[in-house]
Amino acid sequence: MRAMVTKGGLYTWLNVRENKFLEEKFQGIDSLPKEDLNEREQFLAQTLVGRGILERSIKNKKTTYKLNTNKYAR
């Protein structure tokens, strides 16, 4: 388990699967297109959006995810 600080300054706990997903998919990139994810990873990403860890943006019918972290608290 790992704690992460979101933009609101709140600590949120991540389980092992969520942590592994974030480490693998957001290694050196800022945004992640939904098309690069399989169904399980899309479900994980949407769950993390609901908890405030990822931020989802939709432009031209394309969905991308980016980390929603508080850079000042790290």
Distance bins in CASP14 RR format, pairs under 12 A and 6 or more apart:
PFRMAT RR
TARGET T0000
AUTHOR 0000-0000-0000
RMODE 2
METHOD distances of the structure
MODEL  1
1 11 0 0 0 0 0 1 0 0 0 0 0
1 12 0 0 0 0 0 1 0 0 0 0 0
1 13 1 0 1 0 0 0 0 0 0 0 0
1 14 1 0 0 1 0 0 0 0 0 0 0
1 15 1 0 0 1 0 0 0 0 0 0 0
1 16 1 0 0 1 0 0 0 0 0 0 0
1 17 0 0 0 0 0 1 0 0 0 0 0
1 18 0 0 0 0 1 0 0 0 0 0 0
1 19 1 0 0 1 0 0 0 0 0 0 0
1 20 0 0 0 0 0 1 0 0 0 0 0
2 11 0 0 0 0 0 1 0 0 0 0 0
2 12 0 0 0 0 1 0 0 0 0 0 0
2 13 1 0 0 1 0 0 0 0 0 0 0
2 14 1 0 1 0 0 0 0 0 0 0 0
2 15 0 0 0 0 1 0 0 0 0 0 0
2 16 0 0 0 0 1 0 0 0 0 0 0
2 17 0 0 0 0 0 1 0 0 0 0 0
2 18 0 0 0 0 1 0 0 0 0 0 0
2 19 1 0 1 0 0 0 0 0 0 0 0
2 20 0 0 0 0 0 1 0 0 0 0 0
2 21 0 0 0 0 0 1 0 0 0 0 0
2 22 0 0 0 0 1 0 0 0 0 0 0
2 23 0 0 0 0 1 0 0 0 0 0 0
2 53 0 0 0 0 0 1 0 0 0 0 0
3 9 0 0 0 0 0 1 0 0 0 0 0
3 10 0 0 0 0 0 1 0 0 0 0 0
3 11 1 0 1 0 0 0 0 0 0 0 0
3 12 1 0 0 1 0 0 0 0 0 0 0
3 13 1 0 1 0 0 0 0 0 0 0 0
3 14 1 0 0 1 0 0 0 0 0 0 0
3 15 0 0 0 0 0 1 0 0 0 0 0
3 18 0 0 0 0 0 1 0 0 0 0 0
3 19 0 0 0 0 0 1 0 0 0 0 0
3 53 0 0 0 0 0 1 0 0 0 0 0
3 69 0 0 0 0 0 1 0 0 0 0 0
3 70 0 0 0 0 0 1 0 0 0 0 0
3 73 0 0 0 0 0 1 0 0 0 0 0
3 74 0 0 0 0 0 1 0 0 0 0 0
4 10 0 0 0 0 1 0 0 0 0 0 0
4 11 1 0 0 1 0 0 0 0 0 0 0
4 12 1 0 1 0 0 0 0 0 0 0 0
4 13 1 0 0 1 0 0 0 0 0 0 0
4 14 1 0 1 0 0 0 0 0 0 0 0
4 15 0 0 0 0 0 1 0 0 0 0 0
4 18 0 0 0 0 1 0 0 0 0 0 0
4 19 0 0 0 0 1 0 0 0 0 0 0
4 22 0 0 0 0 1 0 0 0 0 0 0
4 23 0 0 0 0 0 1 0 0 0 0 0
4 26 0 0 0 0 0 1 0 0 0 0 0
4 48 0 0 0 0 1 0 0 0 0 0 0
4 51 0 0 0 0 1 0 0 0 0 0 0
4 52 0 0 0 0 1 0 0 0 0 0 0
4 53 1 0 0 1 0 0 0 0 0 0 0
4 54 0 0 0 0 0 1 0 0 0 0 0
4 67 0 0 0 0 1 0 0 0 0 0 0
4 68 0 0 0 0 1 0 0 0 0 0 0
4 69 1 0 0 1 0 0 0 0 0 0 0
4 70 0 0 0 0 1 0 0 0 0 0 0
4 73 0 0 0 0 1 0 0 0 0 0 0
4 74 0 0 0 0 1 0 0 0 0 0 0
5 11 1 0 1 0 0 0 0 0 0 0 0
5 12 1 0 0 1 0 0 0 0 0 0 0
5 13 0 0 0 0 0 1 0 0 0 0 0
5 14 0 0 0 0 0 1 0 0 0 0 0
5 52 0 0 0 0 0 1 0 0 0 0 0
5 53 0 0 0 0 1 0 0 0 0 0 0
5 67 0 0 0 0 0 1 0 0 0 0 0
5 68 0 0 0 0 0 1 0 0 0 0 0
5 69 1 0 0 1 0 0 0 0 0 0 0
5 70 1 0 1 0 0 0 0 0 0 0 0
5 71 0 0 0 0 1 0 0 0 0 0 0
5 72 0 0 0 0 1 0 0 0 0 0 0
5 73 1 0 1 0 0 0 0 0 0 0 0
5 74 1 0 0 1 0 0 0 0 0 0 0
6 12 1 0 1 0 0 0 0 0 0 0 0
6 13 0 0 0 0 0 1 0 0 0 0 0
6 14 0 0 0 0 0 1 0 0 0 0 0
6 48 0 0 0 0 0 1 0 0 0 0 0
6 49 0 0 0 0 0 1 0 0 0 0 0
6 50 0 0 0 0 0 1 0 0 0 0 0
6 51 0 0 0 0 1 0 0 0 0 0 0
6 52 1 0 1 0 0 0 0 0 0 0 0
6 53 1 0 0 1 0 0 0 0 0 0 0
6 54 0 0 0 0 1 0 0 0 0 0 0
6 55 0 0 0 0 1 0 0 0 0 0 0
6 67 0 0 0 0 1 0 0 0 0 0 0
6 68 1 0 1 0 0 0 0 0 0 0 0
6 69 1 0 0 1 0 0 0 0 0 0 0
6 70 1 0 0 1 0 0 0 0 0 0 0
6 71 0 0 0 0 0 1 0 0 0 0 0
6 72 0 0 0 0 0 1 0 0 0 0 0
6 73 0 0 0 0 1 0 0 0 0 0 0
6 74 0 0 0 0 0 1 0 0 0 0 0
7 52 0 0 0 0 1 0 0 0 0 0 0
7 53 0 0 0 0 1 0 0 0 0 0 0
7 54 0 0 0 0 0 1 0 0 0 0 0
7 55 0 0 0 0 1 0 0 0 0 0 0
7 66 0 0 0 0 0 1 0 0 0 0 0
7 67 0 0 0 0 1 0 0 0 0 0 0
7 68 1 0 1 0 0 0 0 0 0 0 0
7 69 1 0 0 1 0 0 0 0 0 0 0
7 70 1 0 1 0 0 0 0 0 0 0 0
7 71 0 0 0 0 1 0 0 0 0 0 0
7 72 0 0 0 0 1 0 0 0 0 0 0
7 73 0 0 0 0 1 0 0 0 0 0 0
7 74 0 0 0 0 0 1 0 0 0 0 0
8 52 0 0 0 0 1 0 0 0 0 0 0
8 53 0 0 0 0 0 1 0 0 0 0 0
8 68 0 0 0 0 1 0 0 0 0 0 0
8 69 0 0 0 0 0 1 0 0 0 0 0
8 70 1 0 0 1 0 0 0 0 0 0 0
8 71 0 0 0 0 0 1 0 0 0 0 0
8 72 0 0 0 0 0 1 0 0 0 0 0
8 73 0 0 0 0 1 0 0 0 0 0 0
9 52 0 0 0 0 0 1 0 0 0 0 0
9 68 0 0 0 0 0 1 0 0 0 0 0
9 69 0 0 0 0 1 0 0 0 0 0 0
9 70 1 0 1 0 0 0 0 0 0 0 0
9 71 0 0 0 0 0 1 0 0 0 0 0
9 72 0 0 0 0 1 0 0 0 0 0 0
9 73 1 0 1 0 0 0 0 0 0 0 0
9 74 0 0 0 0 0 1 0 0 0 0 0
10 51 0 0 0 0 1 0 0 0 0 0 0
10 52 0 0 0 0 1 0 0 0 0 0 0
10 53 0 0 0 0 0 1 0 0 0 0 0
10 68 0 0 0 0 0 1 0 0 0 0 0
10 69 0 0 0 0 0 1 0 0 0 0 0
10 70 0 0 0 0 1 0 0 0 0 0 0
10 73 0 0 0 0 1 0 0 0 0 0 0
11 51 0 0 0 0 0 1 0 0 0 0 0
11 52 0 0 0 0 0 1 0 0 0 0 0
11 53 0 0 0 0 0 1 0 0 0 0 0
11 69 0 0 0 0 0 1 0 0 0 0 0
11 70 0 0 0 0 1 0 0 0 0 0 0
11 73 0 0 0 0 1 0 0 0 0 0 0
11 74 0 0 0 0 0 1 0 0 0 0 0
12 18 0 0 0 0 1 0 0 0 0 0 0
12 19 0 0 0 0 0 1 0 0 0 0 0
12 22 0 0 0 0 0 1 0 0 0 0 0
12 47 0 0 0 0 0 1 0 0 0 0 0
12 48 0 0 0 0 1 0 0 0 0 0 0
12 50 0 0 0 0 0 1 0 0 0 0 0
12 51 1 0 1 0 0 0 0 0 0 0 0
12 52 1 0 0 1 0 0 0 0 0 0 0
12 53 1 0 1 0 0 0 0 0 0 0 0
12 54 0 0 0 0 0 1 0 0 0 0 0
12 67 0 0 0 0 0 1 0 0 0 0 0
12 68 0 0 0 0 1 0 0 0 0 0 0
12 69 0 0 0 0 0 1 0 0 0 0 0
12 70 0 0 0 0 0 1 0 0 0 0 0
12 73 0 0 0 0 0 1 0 0 0 0 0
13 19 0 0 0 0 1 0 0 0 0 0 0
13 48 0 0 0 0 0 1 0 0 0 0 0
13 51 0 0 0 0 1 0 0 0 0 0 0
13 53 0 0 0 0 0 1 0 0 0 0 0
14 20 0 0 0 0 1 0 0 0 0 0 0
14 21 0 0 0 0 1 0 0 0 0 0 0
14 22 1 0 0 1 0 0 0 0 0 0 0
14 23 0 0 0 0 1 0 0 0 0 0 0
14 44 0 0 0 0 0 1 0 0 0 0 0
14 47 0 0 0 0 0 1 0 0 0 0 0
14 48 0 0 0 0 1 0 0 0 0 0 0
14 51 0 0 0 0 1 0 0 0 0 0 0
14 52 0 0 0 0 0 1 0 0 0 0 0
14 53 1 0 0 1 0 0 0 0 0 0 0
14 54 0 0 0 0 0 1 0 0 0 0 0
14 67 0 0 0 0 0 1 0 0 0 0 0
14 69 0 0 0 0 0 1 0 0 0 0 0
15 21 0 0 0 0 1 0 0 0 0 0 0
15 22 0 0 0 0 0 1 0 0 0 0 0
15 44 0 0 0 0 0 1 0 0 0 0 0
15 47 0 0 0 0 0 1 0 0 0 0 0
15 48 0 0 0 0 0 1 0 0 0 0 0
15 51 0 0 0 0 0 1 0 0 0 0 0
15 53 0 0 0 0 0 1 0 0 0 0 0
16 22 0 0 0 0 0 1 0 0 0 0 0
16 23 0 0 0 0 0 1 0 0 0 0 0
16 44 0 0 0 0 0 1 0 0 0 0 0
17 23 0 0 0 0 0 1 0 0 0 0 0
17 24 0 0 0 0 0 1 0 0 0 0 0
17 40 0 0 0 0 1 0 0 0 0 0 0
17 41 0 0 0 0 0 1 0 0 0 0 0
17 43 0 0 0 0 0 1 0 0 0 0 0
17 44 1 0 0 1 0 0 0 0 0 0 0
17 45 0 0 0 0 0 1 0 0 0 0 0
17 47 0 0 0 0 1 0 0 0 0 0 0
17 48 0 0 0 0 0 1 0 0 0 0 0
18 24 0 0 0 0 0 1 0 0 0 0 0
18 25 0 0 0 0 0 1 0 0 0 0 0
18 26 0 0 0 0 0 1 0 0 0 0 0
18 40 0 0 0 0 0 1 0 0 0 0 0
18 41 0 0 0 0 0 1 0 0 0 0 0
18 43 0 0 0 0 0 1 0 0 0 0 0
18 44 1 0 0 1 0 0 0 0 0 0 0
18 45 0 0 0 0 1 0 0 0 0 0 0
18 46 0 0 0 0 0 1 0 0 0 0 0
18 47 1 0 0 1 0 0 0 0 0 0 0
18 48 1 0 0 1 0 0 0 0 0 0 0
18 49 0 0 0 0 0 1 0 0 0 0 0
18 50 0 0 0 0 0 1 0 0 0 0 0
18 51 0 0 0 0 1 0 0 0 0 0 0
18 52 0 0 0 0 0 1 0 0 0 0 0
18 53 1 0 0 1 0 0 0 0 0 0 0
18 54 0 0 0 0 1 0 0 0 0 0 0
19 25 0 0 0 0 0 1 0 0 0 0 0
19 26 0 0 0 0 0 1 0 0 0 0 0
19 44 0 0 0 0 0 1 0 0 0 0 0
19 48 0 0 0 0 0 1 0 0 0 0 0
19 53 0 0 0 0 0 1 0 0 0 0 0
20 26 0 0 0 0 0 1 0 0 0 0 0
20 27 0 0 0 0 0 1 0 0 0 0 0
20 40 0 0 0 0 0 1 0 0 0 0 0
20 41 0 0 0 0 0 1 0 0 0 0 0
20 44 0 0 0 0 1 0 0 0 0 0 0
21 27 0 0 0 0 0 1 0 0 0 0 0
21 32 0 0 0 0 0 1 0 0 0 0 0
21 37 0 0 0 0 1 0 0 0 0 0 0
21 38 0 0 0 0 0 1 0 0 0 0 0
21 40 0 0 0 0 1 0 0 0 0 0 0
21 41 1 0 0 1 0 0 0 0 0 0 0
21 42 0 0 0 0 0 1 0 0 0 0 0
21 43 0 0 0 0 0 1 0 0 0 0 0
21 44 1 0 1 0 0 0 0 0 0 0 0
21 45 1 0 0 1 0 0 0 0 0 0 0
21 46 0 0 0 0 0 1 0 0 0 0 0
21 47 0 0 0 0 1 0 0 0 0 0 0
21 48 1 0 0 1 0 0 0 0 0 0 0
21 53 0 0 0 0 0 1 0 0 0 0 0
21 54 0 0 0 0 1 0 0 0 0 0 0
21 65 0 0 0 0 0 1 0 0 0 0 0
21 67 0 0 0 0 0 1 0 0 0 0 0
22 28 0 0 0 0 0 1 0 0 0 0 0
22 29 0 0 0 0 0 1 0 0 0 0 0
22 32 0 0 0 0 1 0 0 0 0 0 0
22 41 0 0 0 0 0 1 0 0 0 0 0
22 44 0 0 0 0 1 0 0 0 0 0 0
22 45 0 0 0 0 1 0 0 0 0 0 0
22 47 0 0 0 0 0 1 0 0 0 0 0
22 48 1 0 0 1 0 0 0 0 0 0 0
22 51 0 0 0 0 0 1 0 0 0 0 0
22 53 1 0 0 1 0 0 0 0 0 0 0
22 54 0 0 0 0 1 0 0 0 0 0 0
22 65 0 0 0 0 0 1 0 0 0 0 0
22 66 0 0 0 0 0 1 0 0 0 0 0
22 67 1 0 0 1 0 0 0 0 0 0 0
22 68 0 0 0 0 0 1 0 0 0 0 0
22 69 0 0 0 0 0 1 0 0 0 0 0
23 67 0 0 0 0 0 1 0 0 0 0 0
24 32 0 0 0 0 0 1 0 0 0 0 0
24 36 0 0 0 0 0 1 0 0 0 0 0
24 37 0 0 0 0 0 1 0 0 0 0 0
24 41 0 0 0 0 1 0 0 0 0 0 0
24 44 0 0 0 0 0 1 0 0 0 0 0
25 31 0 0 0 0 0 1 0 0 0 0 0
25 32 1 0 1 0 0 0 0 0 0 0 0
25 33 0 0 0 0 0 1 0 0 0 0 0
25 34 0 0 0 0 0 1 0 0 0 0 0
25 36 1 0 0 1 0 0 0 0 0 0 0
25 37 1 0 0 1 0 0 0 0 0 0 0
25 38 0 0 0 0 0 1 0 0 0 0 0
25 41 1 0 0 1 0 0 0 0 0 0 0
25 42 0 0 0 0 0 1 0 0 0 0 0
25 44 0 0 0 0 1 0 0 0 0 0 0
25 45 0 0 0 0 1 0 0 0 0 0 0
25 48 0 0 0 0 0 1 0 0 0 0 0
25 54 0 0 0 0 1 0 0 0 0 0 0
25 64 0 0 0 0 0 1 0 0 0 0 0
25 65 0 0 0 0 1 0 0 0 0 0 0
25 66 0 0 0 0 0 1 0 0 0 0 0
25 67 0 0 0 0 1 0 0 0 0 0 0
26 32 1 0 0 1 0 0 0 0 0 0 0
26 36 0 0 0 0 0 1 0 0 0 0 0
26 37 0 0 0 0 0 1 0 0 0 0 0
26 41 0 0 0 0 0 1 0 0 0 0 0
26 45 0 0 0 0 0 1 0 0 0 0 0
26 48 0 0 0 0 0 1 0 0 0 0 0
26 53 0 0 0 0 0 1 0 0 0 0 0
26 54 0 0 0 0 1 0 0 0 0 0 0
26 55 0 0 0 0 0 1 0 0 0 0 0
26 64 0 0 0 0 0 1 0 0 0 0 0
26 65 0 0 0 0 1 0 0 0 0 0 0
26 66 0 0 0 0 1 0 0 0 0 0 0
26 67 1 0 1 0 0 0 0 0 0 0 0
26 68 0 0 0 0 0 1 0 0 0 0 0
26 69 0 0 0 0 1 0 0 0 0 0 0
27 67 0 0 0 0 0 1 0 0 0 0 0
28 66 0 0 0 0 0 1 0 0 0 0 0
28 67 0 0 0 0 0 1 0 0 0 0 0
29 36 0 0 0 0 1 0 0 0 0 0 0
29 64 0 0 0 0 0 1 0 0 0 0 0
29 65 0 0 0 0 0 1 0 0 0 0 0
29 66 0 0 0 0 1 0 0 0 0 0 0
29 67 0 0 0 0 1 0 0 0 0 0 0
30 54 0 0 0 0 0 1 0 0 0 0 0
30 55 0 0 0 0 0 1 0 0 0 0 0
30 57 0 0 0 0 0 1 0 0 0 0 0
30 64 0 0 0 0 1 0 0 0 0 0 0
30 65 0 0 0 0 0 1 0 0 0 0 0
30 66 1 0 1 0 0 0 0 0 0 0 0
30 67 1 0 0 1 0 0 0 0 0 0 0
30 68 0 0 0 0 0 1 0 0 0 0 0
30 69 0 0 0 0 0 1 0 0 0 0 0
31 45 0 0 0 0 0 1 0 0 0 0 0
31 54 0 0 0 0 0 1 0 0 0 0 0
31 55 0 0 0 0 1 0 0 0 0 0 0
31 56 0 0 0 0 0 1 0 0 0 0 0
31 57 1 0 0 1 0 0 0 0 0 0 0
31 59 0 0 0 0 0 1 0 0 0 0 0
31 62 0 0 0 0 0 1 0 0 0 0 0
31 63 0 0 0 0 0 1 0 0 0 0 0
31 64 1 0 1 0 0 0 0 0 0 0 0
31 65 1 0 0 1 0 0 0 0 0 0 0
31 66 1 0 1 0 0 0 0 0 0 0 0
31 67 0 0 0 0 1 0 0 0 0 0 0
31 68 0 0 0 0 0 1 0 0 0 0 0
32 41 0 0 0 0 1 0 0 0 0 0 0
32 42 0 0 0 0 0 1 0 0 0 0 0
32 44 0 0 0 0 0 1 0 0 0 0 0
32 45 1 0 0 1 0 0 0 0 0 0 0
32 48 0 0 0 0 0 1 0 0 0 0 0
32 49 0 0 0 0 0 1 0 0 0 0 0
32 54 0 0 0 0 1 0 0 0 0 0 0
32 55 0 0 0 0 0 1 0 0 0 0 0
32 56 0 0 0 0 0 1 0 0 0 0 0
32 57 0 0 0 0 0 1 0 0 0 0 0
32 62 0 0 0 0 0 1 0 0 0 0 0
32 63 0 0 0 0 1 0 0 0 0 0 0
32 64 1 0 0 1 0 0 0 0 0 0 0
32 65 1 0 1 0 0 0 0 0 0 0 0
32 66 1 0 0 1 0 0 0 0 0 0 0
32 67 0 0 0 0 1 0 0 0 0 0 0
33 41 0 0 0 0 0 1 0 0 0 0 0
33 42 0 0 0 0 0 1 0 0 0 0 0
33 45 0 0 0 0 0 1 0 0 0 0 0
33 56 0 0 0 0 0 1 0 0 0 0 0
33 57 0 0 0 0 0 1 0 0 0 0 0
33 58 0 0 0 0 0 1 0 0 0 0 0
33 59 0 0 0 0 0 1 0 0 0 0 0
33 60 0 0 0 0 0 1 0 0 0 0 0
33 61 0 0 0 0 0 1 0 0 0 0 0
33 62 1 0 0 1 0 0 0 0 0 0 0
33 63 1 0 0 1 0 0 0 0 0 0 0
33 64 1 0 1 0 0 0 0 0 0 0 0
33 65 0 0 0 0 1 0 0 0 0 0 0
33 66 0 0 0 0 0 1 0 0 0 0 0
34 41 0 0 0 0 1 0 0 0 0 0 0
34 42 1 0 0 1 0 0 0 0 0 0 0
34 43 0 0 0 0 0 1 0 0 0 0 0
34 44 0 0 0 0 0 1 0 0 0 0 0
34 45 1 0 0 1 0 0 0 0 0 0 0
34 46 0 0 0 0 1 0 0 0 0 0 0
34 49 0 0 0 0 0 1 0 0 0 0 0
34 54 0 0 0 0 0 1 0 0 0 0 0
34 56 0 0 0 0 1 0 0 0 0 0 0
34 57 0 0 0 0 0 1 0 0 0 0 0
34 58 0 0 0 0 1 0 0 0 0 0 0
34 59 0 0 0 0 0 1 0 0 0 0 0
34 61 0 0 0 0 0 1 0 0 0 0 0
34 62 1 0 0 1 0 0 0 0 0 0 0
34 63 1 0 1 0 0 0 0 0 0 0 0
34 64 1 0 0 1 0 0 0 0 0 0 0
34 65 1 0 0 1 0 0 0 0 0 0 0
34 66 0 0 0 0 0 1 0 0 0 0 0
35 41 0 0 0 0 0 1 0 0 0 0 0
35 42 0 0 0 0 1 0 0 0 0 0 0
35 45 0 0 0 0 0 1 0 0 0 0 0
35 61 0 0 0 0 0 1 0 0 0 0 0
35 62 1 0 0 1 0 0 0 0 0 0 0
35 63 0 0 0 0 1 0 0 0 0 0 0
35 64 0 0 0 0 1 0 0 0 0 0 0
35 65 0 0 0 0 0 1 0 0 0 0 0
36 42 0 0 0 0 1 0 0 0 0 0 0
36 45 0 0 0 0 0 1 0 0 0 0 0
36 62 0 0 0 0 0 1 0 0 0 0 0
36 63 0 0 0 0 0 1 0 0 0 0 0
36 64 0 0 0 0 1 0 0 0 0 0 0
36 65 0 0 0 0 1 0 0 0 0 0 0
37 43 0 0 0 0 1 0 0 0 0 0 0
37 44 0 0 0 0 1 0 0 0 0 0 0
37 45 1 0 0 1 0 0 0 0 0 0 0
37 46 0 0 0 0 1 0 0 0 0 0 0
37 48 0 0 0 0 0 1 0 0 0 0 0
37 54 0 0 0 0 0 1 0 0 0 0 0
37 56 0 0 0 0 0 1 0 0 0 0 0
37 63 0 0 0 0 1 0 0 0 0 0 0
37 64 0 0 0 0 0 1 0 0 0 0 0
37 65 0 0 0 0 1 0 0 0 0 0 0
38 44 0 0 0 0 1 0 0 0 0 0 0
38 45 0 0 0 0 0 1 0 0 0 0 0
39 45 0 0 0 0 0 1 0 0 0 0 0
39 46 0 0 0 0 0 1 0 0 0 0 0
40 46 0 0 0 0 0 1 0 0 0 0 0
40 47 0 0 0 0 0 1 0 0 0 0 0
41 47 0 0 0 0 0 1 0 0 0 0 0
41 48 0 0 0 0 0 1 0 0 0 0 0
41 54 0 0 0 0 0 1 0 0 0 0 0
41 65 0 0 0 0 1 0 0 0 0 0 0
42 48 0 0 0 0 0 1 0 0 0 0 0
42 49 0 0 0 0 0 1 0 0 0 0 0
42 54 0 0 0 0 0 1 0 0 0 0 0
42 56 0 0 0 0 0 1 0 0 0 0 0
42 63 0 0 0 0 1 0 0 0 0 0 0
42 65 0 0 0 0 1 0 0 0 0 0 0
43 49 0 0 0 0 0 1 0 0 0 0 0
43 50 0 0 0 0 0 1 0 0 0 0 0
44 50 0 0 0 0 0 1 0 0 0 0 0
44 51 0 0 0 0 0 1 0 0 0 0 0
44 53 0 0 0 0 0 1 0 0 0 0 0
44 54 0 0 0 0 1 0 0 0 0 0 0
44 65 0 0 0 0 0 1 0 0 0 0 0
45 51 0 0 0 0 0 1 0 0 0 0 0
45 52 0 0 0 0 0 1 0 0 0 0 0
45 53 0 0 0 0 1 0 0 0 0 0 0
45 54 1 0 1 0 0 0 0 0 0 0 0
45 55 0 0 0 0 0 1 0 0 0 0 0
45 56 1 0 0 1 0 0 0 0 0 0 0
45 63 0 0 0 0 1 0 0 0 0 0 0
45 64 0 0 0 0 0 1 0 0 0 0 0
45 65 1 0 1 0 0 0 0 0 0 0 0
45 66 0 0 0 0 0 1 0 0 0 0 0
45 67 0 0 0 0 0 1 0 0 0 0 0
45 68 0 0 0 0 0 1 0 0 0 0 0
46 52 0 0 0 0 0 1 0 0 0 0 0
46 53 0 0 0 0 0 1 0 0 0 0 0
46 54 0 0 0 0 1 0 0 0 0 0 0
46 55 0 0 0 0 0 1 0 0 0 0 0
46 56 1 0 0 1 0 0 0 0 0 0 0
46 63 0 0 0 0 1 0 0 0 0 0 0
46 65 0 0 0 0 1 0 0 0 0 0 0
47 53 0 0 0 0 1 0 0 0 0 0 0
47 54 0 0 0 0 1 0 0 0 0 0 0
47 56 0 0 0 0 0 1 0 0 0 0 0
47 65 0 0 0 0 0 1 0 0 0 0 0
48 54 1 0 1 0 0 0 0 0 0 0 0
48 55 0 0 0 0 1 0 0 0 0 0 0
48 56 0 0 0 0 1 0 0 0 0 0 0
48 65 1 0 0 1 0 0 0 0 0 0 0
48 66 0 0 0 0 0 1 0 0 0 0 0
48 67 0 0 0 0 1 0 0 0 0 0 0
48 68 0 0 0 0 1 0 0 0 0 0 0
48 69 0 0 0 0 0 1 0 0 0 0 0
49 55 1 0 0 1 0 0 0 0 0 0 0
49 56 1 0 1 0 0 0 0 0 0 0 0
49 57 0 0 0 0 0 1 0 0 0 0 0
49 58 0 0 0 0 0 1 0 0 0 0 0
49 63 0 0 0 0 0 1 0 0 0 0 0
49 64 0 0 0 0 0 1 0 0 0 0 0
49 65 1 0 0 1 0 0 0 0 0 0 0
49 66 0 0 0 0 0 1 0 0 0 0 0
49 67 0 0 0 0 0 1 0 0 0 0 0
49 68 0 0 0 0 1 0 0 0 0 0 0
50 56 0 0 0 0 1 0 0 0 0 0 0
50 65 0 0 0 0 0 1 0 0 0 0 0
50 68 0 0 0 0 0 1 0 0 0 0 0
51 68 0 0 0 0 1 0 0 0 0 0 0
52 65 0 0 0 0 0 1 0 0 0 0 0
52 66 0 0 0 0 0 1 0 0 0 0 0
52 67 0 0 0 0 1 0 0 0 0 0 0
52 68 1 0 1 0 0 0 0 0 0 0 0
52 69 0 0 0 0 1 0 0 0 0 0 0
52 70 0 0 0 0 0 1 0 0 0 0 0
53 65 0 0 0 0 1 0 0 0 0 0 0
53 66 0 0 0 0 0 1 0 0 0 0 0
53 67 1 0 0 1 0 0 0 0 0 0 0
53 68 1 0 0 1 0 0 0 0 0 0 0
53 69 0 0 0 0 1 0 0 0 0 0 0
53 70 0 0 0 0 0 1 0 0 0 0 0
54 63 0 0 0 0 0 1 0 0 0 0 0
54 64 0 0 0 0 1 0 0 0 0 0 0
54 65 1 0 1 0 0 0 0 0 0 0 0
54 66 1 0 0 1 0 0 0 0 0 0 0
54 67 1 0 0 1 0 0 0 0 0 0 0
54 68 1 0 1 0 0 0 0 0 0 0 0
54 69 0 0 0 0 1 0 0 0 0 0 0
55 63 0 0 0 0 0 1 0 0 0 0 0
55 64 0 0 0 0 1 0 0 0 0 0 0
55 65 1 0 0 1 0 0 0 0 0 0 0
55 66 1 0 1 0 0 0 0 0 0 0 0
55 67 1 0 0 1 0 0 0 0 0 0 0
55 68 1 0 1 0 0 0 0 0 0 0 0
55 69 0 0 0 0 1 0 0 0 0 0 0
56 62 0 0 0 0 0 1 0 0 0 0 0
56 63 1 0 0 1 0 0 0 0 0 0 0
56 64 1 0 0 1 0 0 0 0 0 0 0
56 65 1 0 1 0 0 0 0 0 0 0 0
56 66 0 0 0 0 1 0 0 0 0 0 0
56 67 0 0 0 0 0 1 0 0 0 0 0
56 68 0 0 0 0 1 0 0 0 0 0 0
57 63 1 0 0 1 0 0 0 0 0 0 0
57 64 1 0 1 0 0 0 0 0 0 0 0
57 65 1 0 0 1 0 0 0 0 0 0 0
57 66 1 0 0 1 0 0 0 0 0 0 0
57 68 0 0 0 0 0 1 0 0 0 0 0
58 64 0 0 0 0 1 0 0 0 0 0 0
58 65 0 0 0 0 0 1 0 0 0 0 0
67 74 0 0 0 0 0 1 0 0 0 0 0
END
